């Protein structure tokens, strides 16, 4: 009992440590600062929620970040999920080296990857802008998607798929009716991770953005003269969307996890 109690205390301290910065961000979205700096609590107000889109450059940078995140999430999730299935379900000559290469972008420092991508785009004479940001975000999100989906696919047997094929289902029908529902929790988790990484990235984006300004780039530039409270409000809204998506994913995963047990029981 004593060990369990200390483990609970330790877990609570760690969770508190993780959520203190987020709590400060949410709190200062309601602050009414005097001057340009939003660092000291001056009073409660809802004004910044009403004036959320008052700064055109900030609104445009948020729109650019959401667009880049959407493109990177969709493309990297589709490609990474198929690659994860190939690495776990099939054996081919380059399977071992491919598993190694998947981890290299995750182990490479972001500044090295940013400079490398910049050198590639300059060599190919590709003008920096939205396209280069999309390509860069897809590249560094792809590895995380593959690793996340592999964690789901590697633990799944092929009993249900073989049963569906024995009942006359073709490979395409088997995938969409059996395989995809079972691996969907992993795909959902990978897509959420890719979206978070894309919206959050600063280092790689700063090398390859050109005139395409994202939310982190704008916030960093504004930090030298004072970050407006709207940044805290936008961060709070993005955080709440993430919480809702995680809750939905957990509920979907719990239902998907219960399906095999129900089928086995029946």
VEXGULO-166969 format. One record per residue: x, y, z of N, C-alpha, C in turn; residue in three letters. Coordinates in steps of 0.2 Angstrom, whole numbers, plus 5000, padded with zeros to 4 digits. Example, Ala and Ser with C-alpha at 12.3 -4.5 7.8 and 13.67 -1.06 7.14 Angstrom:
! VEXGULO-166969
506649725039506249785039506649845039ALA506449895035506849955036506450005039SER
This chain:
! VEXGULO-166969
500449945000500050005000500450065000UNK501050065004501450125004501750134998UNK502050084994502350094988501850124983UNK501250094983500750124979500550194980UNK500550214986500450284988500950334985UNK501550314986502150354984502150354976UNK501950304973501850304966501350344963UNK500750354967500250394965500450474966UNK500850484972501150554973501650574967UNK502050524966502550534960502250554954UNK501750514952501350524946500950594946UNK500650604951500350674952500850734951UNK501450724954501950774953502150784946UNK502250724942502550734935501950764931UNK501350744932500750774928500750844930UNK500750864936500750934938501350974934UNK501950944934502450974931502350984923UNK502050934920501950944913501350994911UNK500851004916500351044914500351114917UNK500951134921500951204923501051254918UNK501551234913501551284907500951294903UNK500551234902499951244899499451284903UNK499451274909498951314914499151384913UNK499751404913499951474913499751504906UNK499851464901499651484894498851504894UNK498451454897497751464897497551524902UNK497851534907497751584912497851654909UNK498451664906498651724903498251744896UNK497851694894497351714889496851754891UNK496751754898496251804901496551864904UNK497151874903497451924907497351994903UNK497352044907497252114904497852154905UNK498352144901499052174902499052254901UNK499452284904499652354903500252364899UNK500252384893500752384888500852324884UNK501452314881501452264876501652194878UNK501852184885502152124887501552094892UNK501452034890500951994894501251944899UNK501651964903502051924908501851934915UNK501451984917501251994924500451994924UNK500151964929499451964929499152034931UNK498752064927498452124928497752124930UNK497352074928496652074929496352024924UNK495752004925495351964921494951994916UNK494951964910494551994904494451944899UNK493851954895493751904890493851944883UNK494152004883494252044877494652004872UNK495151974874495551944869495251884865UNK494751854868494351804864493851834859UNK493651894861493251934856493651964850UNK494351984852494752014847495251964845UNK495051904844495551844843495851854836UNK495551874831495751884824495851954822UNK496051994827496152064826496852084823UNK497352034823497952044821498052004814UNK498052044808498052004802498651954801UNK499251974803499851934802499751874806UNK499551884812499451824817498951774814UNK498451804812497851754809498151724803UNK498451754798498751724792499251664794UNK499651684799500151634801499851574804UNK499351584808498951524811498651484805UNK498351514800498051484794498551444791UNK499151474790499751434786499951374790UNK499951384797500151324801499651264800UNK499051284801498551234800498451204793UNK498651244788498651214781499251164781UNK499851184783500451144783500351084787UNK499951084793499851024797499350984793UNK498851004790498350964787498650924781UNK499050964777499450924771499950874774UNK500350894779500850844782500450784785UNK499950794788499650744792499350694787UNK498950724782498650674777499150634773UNK499650664771500050634766500550584770UNK500850614776501250564780500850504783UNK500250524785499850464788499750414783UNK499550434777499350384771500050344769UNK500550384768501150344766501450304772UNK501450334778501750294783501350234785UNK500750234785500350184787500450124782UNK500450144775500550084771501250054771UNK501750104773502450074774502450034780UNK502150054786502150014792501849944790UNK501249944787500949874785501449834781UNK501849864776502349824772502849804776UNK503149834781503649814785503449764790UNK502849754792502649714797502249644794UNK502049654788501649604785502049564780UNK502549594777502849564771503649564773UNK503949514769504649504770504949514763UNK505449564763505749584756506549594758UNK506949604753507649604754507849664758UNK507549724757507749784760507449804766UNK507049754769506649764775507049784781UNK507649754782508049764788508349844787UNK508649854782508949924781508349974781UNK507749964779507250004779507050024786UNK507049974790506849984797507350034800UNK508050024798508550074801508450144799UNK508350144792508250214789507650254792UNK507150214794506550244797506650284803UNK507150264807507350294813507850354812UNK508150354807508650404806508450474806UNK507850494803507650564804507450584811UNK507150534815507050544822507650554826UNK508150524824508750534828509250594826UNK509050614820509450674817509250744820UNK509650784823509450844826509150884820UNK508650924823508250964818508651014814UNK509151044817509451094814509851064808UNK510151004809510450964803509950954798UNK509350924799508850914794508650974791UNK508551024794508351094791508851114786UNK509551114788510051134784510151094778UNK510051024779510050974773509550984768UNK508950994771508351014766508451074763UNK508751124766508851194763509351184757UNK509951144758510351134753510051094747UNK509651044749509351014743508851054739UNK508451104742508051144738508451194734UNK508951224737509451264734509751234728UNK509951174729510351134723509851124718UNK509151104719508651094714508351154712UNK508551214714508251274712507551284714UNK507351254719506651254721506551314726UNK506151364724506051424728505651404735UNK505951434740505651424747505051454748UNK504551424751503851444752503451394754UNK502851394753502351344755502551274753UNK502751264747502851194744503451164748UNK503951204749504551174753504351164760UNK503951204763503751184770503351124770UNK502851114766502451054765502950994765UNK503450994760503850934759504250924765UNK504550974768504950964774504550934780UNK503950954781503450934786503250854785UNK503150844779502950774777503550724779UNK504150754777504750704778504850694785UNK504850744790505050724797504450694800UNK503850704798503250674801503150594799UNK503450584793503350514791503650464795UNK504250474798504550424802504150414809UNK503850464812503450454818502850414816UNK502550424810501950394808502050314808UNK502650304804502850234803502950194810UNK503250224814503450194821502850184825UNK502350234825501750234829501250174826UNK501150174819500750124816501050054817UNK501750054816502049984817501949954824UNK501849994829501749974836501049944836UNK500649964832499949934832499949874827UNK500249874822500149814817500549754819UNK501149774822501549714824501249664829UNK500749694833500449654838499849614836UNK499649624830499049594827499149534823UNK498749484825498849424821498449434814UNK498449374810498049374804497449334804UNK497249314810496649264810496049294807UNK495849354809495249384807495349394799UNK495849414797495949424789495849364786UNK496149304788496149244785495449214785UNK495049234791494349214791493949244786UNK494049314785493749344780493849324773UNK494449304772494649284765494349214764UNK494249174769493949104769493249114767UNK492949164770492249174768492049214762UNK492649224758492549244751492649314750UNK492949354755493149424754493749434750UNK493749474745494449494742494849534746UNK495549544744495949574748495749654750UNK495449684745495249754746494749754751UNK494249714751493649714756493949694762UNK494349644763494649624769495049674772UNK495349714769495749774772495249824775UNK494749844771494349894773493849874779UNK493649814779493149784784493449754790UNK494149734789494449694795495049724797UNK495549734792496249764794496149834796UNK495849874792495849954794495549964801UNK494949934802494649954809495049924815UNK495449874814495949854819496549894820UNK496749924815497349974815497150044816UNK496550064815496350134815496550164822UNK496550134828496850174833497550194832UNK497950154830498650174828498750224823UNK498250224818498250274813498050344816UNK497550334820497350404823497850434827UNK498150394831498750414836499250444832UNK499450414826499950434822499750504819UNK499150514816498950574813498950634818UNK498750614824498750674830499450694831UNK499950644831500650654833500950694827UNK500750674821501050714815500750784815UNK500150794816499850864817500150904822UNK500250874828500650914833501350934831UNK501650884829502350904827502450954821UNK501950954817501951004811501851074814UNK501251074818501051144820501651174825UNK501951124829502451154833503151164830UNK503351144825503951144822504151214821UNK504751234823505051294821505751294818UNK506151244820506851244817506851234810UNK506651174808506651154801506251204797UNK505651224799505251274795505651344794UNK506051364799506351424798506851424793UNK507151364791507651364786507351354779UNK506751334779506451314772505751354771UNK505551404775504951434774504951494769UNK505551534769505551584764505051644767UNK504551664763504051714765503451684768UNK503451614768502851574771502951574778UNK502551614782502651624789502151584793UNK502351544797501951494801501851524808UNK501451494812501251524819501851524823UNK502351474824502951474828503351534825UNK503451534819503951594816503651654818UNK503051674818502751734820502851744827UNK502651694831502751704838503451724840UNK503951684837504651704839504851774837UNK504651794831504751864829504451914833UNK503851904836503451944840503751944847UNK504051894849504351894856504851944858UNK505151974853505652024854505352094856UNK504752104854504352164855503752164859UNK503552094861502952084865502452034862UNK502351984865501851934862501151954865UNK500751964860500051984862499651924865UNK499151944869498751894873498351844868UNK498251864862497951824857498351764855UNK498951764856499351704855499151654861UNK499151674867498851624872498251594871UNK497751644868497051614866497151564861UNK497451574856497551534850497851464852UNK498351474857498651414860498151374864UNK497751404867497251374872496751334867UNK496551364862496051334857496351274854UNK496951284852497351224849497451164854UNK497551184860497651134865496951094866UNK496451134866495751104868495551054862UNK495751074856495551034850495950974851UNK496650974853497050914854496750874859UNK496450904865496150864870495550824868UNK495150854864494550824861494750774856UNK495250784852495450724848495750664851UNK496150684857496350624860495850584864UNK495350624867494750584870494450544865UNK494250574859493950534854494350474852UNK494950484851495450424849495450374855UNK495450394861495450344866494750304867UNK494250334866493550304865493550254860UNK493750284854493750234848494150174849UNK494750184852495250134853494950084858UNK494550104863494250054868493750014865UNK493350044861492850004857493149954852UNK493649984849494049934844494349874848UNK494649894854494949844858494449784860UNK493849814861493249764864493049724858UNK493049744852492749704847493049634846UNK493749624846493949554846493749514851UNK493749534857493449494863492749474862UNK492349524860491649504858491549454853UNK491949454848491949404843492149344845UNK492749344849492949274852492449244857UNK492149284861491649264865491049234861UNK490849264856490249244852490449174848UNK
